[in-house]
């Protein structure tokens, strides 16, 4: 169970939509949500000349503006019945997020931030956090939509995150991973991609040891990342859950591929 959740925010539309996704966490029995905004001191060298003020004054102004925005977002969480507060840190955003995460049981973070319209699959901060954090991470994946007035907004592709969960397992991680979801998903698909030498009969027996309400079992053949993404699209899943078992160095792995290429949120347990 995720008792304490950390939600980093840079106040971008993508981050705000990620916060809205956090409203669902109430159904997982979350005890407390903490919003974290990190002020990057590197920006001071760009704003100093424009502000016409010294560094302490600029920093205080940035803190006050961040405080106003955080208080507004904390209020939104409390209106949903979620206990919430905020923290402000100064430093490299990814480093501060990872450091803060040691006190939490989950990080909820957007795949992108202020550069949501970039062609990259992951923002640099999100990528660095996923590389280094030791706790489970739920990465939101949002579709950026342009309105008729030229403005942009973000939305989930298929609706609520926990409605139809795809759990991809290679049996090397604990099969209890789905228990962190506290029985909330309406539907769970348990997927295993056959490896060389595996028999379908043995795999089927192992899959059925992973018991969850309203569960469908799927066995596929091919490249793991490709098959995970294919099944998630074919079944119109709302979230993918993967274990950390093969995240040695993280990049170049199946998990890395899934996180980068998935169109739906990914929970790395």
C-alpha positions in Angstrom: 0.0 0.0 0.0 1.2 3.5 -0.8 0.9 5.3 2.6 2.8 8.4 1.7 3.0 9.7 -1.9 5.4 12.4 -3.3 4.2 14.4 -6.2 6.8 16.7 -7.7 5.4 19.7 -9.6 6.8 22.5 -11.8 3.2 24.0 -12.2 3.1 23.1 -15.9 -0.3 21.9 -17.4 1.3 18.4 -17.6 2.1 18.5 -13.9 -1.3 19.8 -13.0 -3.0 17.0 -14.9 -0.7 14.6 -13.1 -2.0 16.0 -9.8 -5.5 15.3 -11.0 -4.5 11.7 -11.6 -3.4 11.7 -8.0 -7.0 12.1 -6.9 -7.4 8.4 -7.7 -4.9 7.5 -5.0 -7.6 8.0 -2.4 -9.0 4.6 -3.4 -5.6 3.0 -2.6 -5.8 4.1 1.0 -3.1 6.7 0.7 -2.5 8.4 4.0 -0.7 11.6 2.9 0.3 13.3 -0.3 3.2 15.8 -0.3 3.6 18.2 -3.2 7.3 19.1 -3.9 8.5 22.1 -5.9 12.2 22.4 -6.5 13.7 25.8 -7.3 16.7 25.4 -9.5 19.3 28.0 -8.5 20.7 27.8 -12.1 17.8 29.9 -13.3 19.1 32.8 -11.2 21.9 33.6 -13.6 19.2 34.2 -16.3 16.8 36.2 -14.2 19.2 38.4 -12.2 19.5 41.1 -14.9 15.8 41.3 -15.4 14.8 41.5 -11.8 17.3 44.2 -10.9 17.6 42.7 -7.5 20.1 40.7 -5.5 20.0 36.9 -5.3 18.4 36.6 -1.8 15.5 38.9 -2.9 15.0 36.9 -6.1 15.0 33.7 -4.2 12.5 35.0 -1.7 10.2 36.1 -4.5 10.4 32.7 -6.2 9.6 31.0 -2.8 6.6 33.2 -2.2 5.2 32.6 -5.7 5.8 28.8 -5.4 4.1 28.9 -2.0 0.9 30.5 -3.4 0.7 27.9 -6.2 1.4 25.0 -3.9 -1.2 26.1 -1.4 -3.8 26.3 -4.2 -3.0 22.7 -5.3 -3.0 21.4 -1.7 -6.4 22.8 -1.3 -7.6 20.9 -4.4 -6.3 17.6 -2.9 -7.9 18.3 0.4 -11.2 18.9 -1.4 -10.9 15.4 -2.6 -10.6 14.1 0.9 -6.8 13.5 0.6 -4.5 14.7 3.4 -1.9 16.9 1.8 0.8 19.4 2.4 3.7 20.9 0.4 7.5 21.3 0.6 9.9 23.6 -1.3 13.5 22.6 -2.0 16.4 24.4 -3.7 18.8 22.5 -5.9 18.9 20.3 -8.9 15.3 19.1 -9.4 16.0 15.4 -10.1 18.5 15.2 -7.2 16.1 16.8 -4.7 13.2 14.7 -5.8 15.1 11.5 -5.4 16.5 12.6 -2.0 13.0 13.5 -0.8 11.5 10.2 -2.1 13.4 8.2 0.6 10.7 9.3 3.0 7.8 8.1 0.8 6.3 4.9 -0.6 5.6 6.2 -4.1 6.5 8.9 -6.5 3.8 10.2 -8.8 5.5 12.1 -11.6 4.6 13.3 -15.1 6.6 11.9 -18.0 7.2 15.5 -19.1 7.1 18.9 -17.6 7.1 22.4 -19.1 8.5 21.0 -22.3 5.5 18.7 -22.8 5.3 19.5 -26.5 8.8 18.2 -27.1 9.3 15.2 -29.3 11.1 13.3 -26.5 9.3 10.5 -24.8 10.5 11.5 -21.3 11.5 14.8 -19.8 15.1 15.1 -18.5 14.0 15.4 -14.9 11.6 12.5 -15.1 14.2 10.3 -16.7 16.8 11.1 -14.0 14.3 10.4 -11.3 13.3 7.0 -12.8 17.0 6.1 -13.1 17.8 6.8 -9.5 14.8 6.5 -7.2 14.6 3.4 -5.0 10.8 3.5 -4.4 8.0 2.6 -6.8 7.3 5.3 -9.4 4.0 6.0 -11.2 4.7 7.8 -14.4 1.7 9.5 -16.0 1.5 9.5 -19.8 -0.8 12.2 -21.1 -2.0 13.2 -24.6 -1.3 16.8 -25.3 -4.3 18.3 -27.2 -4.5 21.6 -29.0 -7.7 23.5 -28.6 -9.3 25.7 -31.3 -8.0 28.8 -29.6 -4.5 27.6 -29.9 -4.1 26.7 -26.2 -3.0 23.2 -25.1 -4.4 20.8 -22.5 -3.4 17.4 -21.3 -5.6 14.3 -20.9 -5.3 10.6 -20.2 -6.0 8.5 -23.3 -8.5 6.0 -21.8 -9.7 7.6 -18.6 -9.0 6.6 -15.0 -5.6 5.0 -14.5 -6.6 2.0 -12.4 -9.6 0.8 -14.4 -7.8 -1.8 -16.4 -4.3 -2.7 -15.4 -1.8 -4.7 -17.4 0.7 -6.5 -15.1 3.8 -7.7 -17.1 5.8 -10.3 -15.3 8.9 -12.4 -16.0 8.5 -14.2 -12.7 11.9 -12.9 -11.4 10.3 -10.3 -9.3 7.9 -10.9 -6.4 4.5 -11.9 -7.8 3.0 -9.9 -4.9 3.6 -6.7 -6.8 -0.1 -6.1 -7.5 -0.9 -6.2 -3.8 0.4 -2.6 -3.6 -2.7 -1.6 -5.6 -4.9 -2.7 -2.6 -7.5 -4.5 -4.7 -8.5 -1.3 -6.5 -8.2 -2.1 -10.2 -11.5 -3.1 -11.8 -9.8 -5.5 -14.1 -6.2 -7.0 -14.3 -4.5 -8.6 -17.2 -1.4 -10.7 -16.2 1.0 -11.0 -19.1 4.1 -13.1 -19.6 6.3 -13.0 -22.8 7.8 -16.4 -23.4 11.6 -16.7 -23.1 13.7 -19.3 -24.9 13.2 -22.7 -23.5 10.0 -22.0 -21.6 6.9 -24.2 -22.2 3.5 -22.6 -22.4 2.1 -25.2 -20.0 4.5 -24.4 -17.2 4.1 -20.6 -17.7 0.3 -20.9 -17.6 0.6 -22.6 -14.2 2.9 -19.9 -12.8 0.6 -17.1 -14.1 -2.4 -18.6 -12.3 -0.5 -18.4 -9.0 -0.8 -14.6 -9.4 -4.4 -14.3 -8.2 -6.3 -11.1 -8.4 -10.0 -10.3 -8.7 -11.3 -10.2 -12.3 -8.0 -11.4 -13.8 -7.2 -12.4 -17.4 -4.0 -14.3 -18.2 -2.1 -13.7 -21.5 1.0 -15.5 -22.9 2.7 -13.9 -25.8 5.8 -14.6 -27.9 8.2 -12.0 -29.3 10.2 -9.1 -27.9 9.0 -8.3 -24.4 8.7 -4.5 -24.8 6.9 -4.8 -28.2 4.5 -7.4 -26.8 3.7 -5.5 -23.6 2.9 -2.4 -25.6 0.9 -4.4 -28.1 -1.2 -6.2 -25.5 -1.8 -2.9 -23.6 -3.2 -1.3 -26.8 -5.2 -4.3 -28.0 -6.8 -4.6 -24.5 -7.2 -0.9 -24.1 -5.5 -1.0 -20.8 -5.3 2.2 -18.6 -2.0 1.4 -16.9 1.0 -0.9 -17.2 2.6 -2.3 -14.1 6.2 -3.6 -14.4 8.7 -4.9 -11.8 12.2 -3.6 -11.3 13.9 -7.0 -11.6 15.7 -6.2 -14.9 16.4 -2.5 -14.3 20.2 -2.9 -14.0 21.3 0.6 -14.9 17.7 0.9 -16.1 18.4 2.0 -19.7 18.6 -0.6 -22.5 16.1 -2.8 -20.6 12.5 -3.8 -21.2 11.3 -1.5 -18.5 13.1 1.4 -20.0 11.5 0.7 -23.4 8.0 0.4 -21.9 8.3 3.6 -19.9 9.6 5.5 -22.9 7.1 4.2 -25.5 3.9 3.6 -23.6 1.0 5.9 -24.3 -0.6 5.1 -20.9 0.7 5.5 -17.3 3.4 3.1 -16.1 3.9 1.9 -12.5 7.4 0.7 -11.8 7.2 -1.4 -8.7 
